Amino acid sequence: MRKTLVVLLLVAVLIGAFVSCKEEPAHEHTWDAGKVTTPATCEKAGVKTYTCSCGETKTEAIPALGHDYSTEWTIDTPATCTEPGSKSHHCSRCTSKSDVTPIEATGHTYSDEWSSDASNHWHAATCGHDVKSDIAAHTWGDWENTTPATVLAEGEDTKTCSVCGATETRPVAKLALEVSTFEEFVAAFAIEREAGTPYTIKLTADLAWNATTYDGSDAEHTFSIDMTGITLDLNEHSITGIANKAFAPTGNTFTIKNGSVLLATGLEATYLRAISVNFSETLTYADHTTEAEQAKAVTFDGITTNGCLYLGGGAFIIKDSTIESYGTKTRGICSYSAYVDVTNSTVKATNGEVAIHARDTVLNLNNGTTVISPTHGIQAYYKSTVTTTGTVTITAAGAGYDIYLNYGPNTLTIGAGTTISGATKGVFALTFGDTVTIANGASITGPAGGVEPKYTAAGYTKAAGTASTNGYVGWSKGNNNTSDTATITDNRVLE
């Protein structure tokens, strides 16, 4: 029995060993229909994923779809009247475009309505802007005077386009009041006008002034008129026969130009005045140096006189003129409490004592101006200011000073380009208290054409009325200051 059990046990072991050595059969996947995990696009492949019942997965690529362009054009940028546009075929699946093609600008489409400017016809375009048309220019008629000009007011001419009726205008200058006799000349100043309304009196002939009647002996015989705003155009003619100060206009902002105002021949009295002008209003020294008062200036433009230009109480502009006096002790220009500006003019005292006499005056001598006198060239006193600018020549041709400053303190500034010479006594006569500044580039010749004189030191004290040892600078005490010094600052570089 025991033996039997052993045998059976051995058989069982062998059977178990046989069974454990036998191979299991291989697993077969059962895949599902798959799922798109990454969709394909026009330009990129997609991914499809399959899953087995056992949980394992596998993938396969989905080919890119490619673009699907429509056969219809899409307008990407509309063309305008002046700017081109563009069109293309669009993909139905993405923003891709193909066959991008420009569209020409449409050009303006004009309406049938006309509008115009001063020279050409215009259409209103569909773009909303007025665009010039080259189709039709204005067809202008002749100029016609539609508003006659007068002495006091401008007129107007008009021309009309025969196509569209547009008009264009131009101003017509005021008329000049033409006079040919002295009686007409006197009457010309009696025009009624609003205060200051400007107008022009124009000579058409030389005028003979009655020197016997208008001899300046009393106010009745002196021809004096407020000329504010008036232009007296001598028109290359002359007013002659004037005696003393018979022509004595007042006012401001007036002009005398283009001709001669002459004294009667044979007059040898002292201080004869060809023209004597005073502002109507009273001004102080400070007033007439301001721009507001200079804007009111009386202007002498291209005139000739043979007697003094006597100026007071205002601002005066002298240009392109010849002011020459002949009588005894006469002066070319004599000014009191004034602003006087002289450019490109000659001022000469042929037989007189001084070419320019300036009291309490701002005197500017500018480019092209010549001052000539047999005694003193310029006599300035009582707080005057004298300035030369540009090419200015001052010559005292006899026994005097080129520039005589007195009753100061006065201020003298000599600019580059100024030439001073000729005086026998000296170049300067100074008051203690005066200030002189000389720019480099000025030319100064001492008495008798001698060598360049030496200066005494700035602020040097001299006895009143005495001259420097070389005759170059004379000194006087004067009556309007307490200073006992005068200053000369010479900035010239002398060789």
Helices and strands as residue ranges (DSSP letters): H 2-20, E 35-38, E 46-51, E 57-62, E 74-77, E 85-90, E 97-103, E 110-116, E 120-125, E 130-137, E 144-147, E 155-160, E 167-172, E 176-179, H 182-188, E 199-203, E 207-208, E 230-242, E 255-263, E 273-278, G 287-289, H 291-294, E 298-305, E 308-312, E 315-319, E 322-325, E 331-343, E 346-349, E 354-365, E 369-373, E 376-381, E 385-388, E 392-396, E 401-406, E 411-414, E 418-421, E 426-431, E 435-438, E 443-444, G 447-449, E 473-476, E 487-490
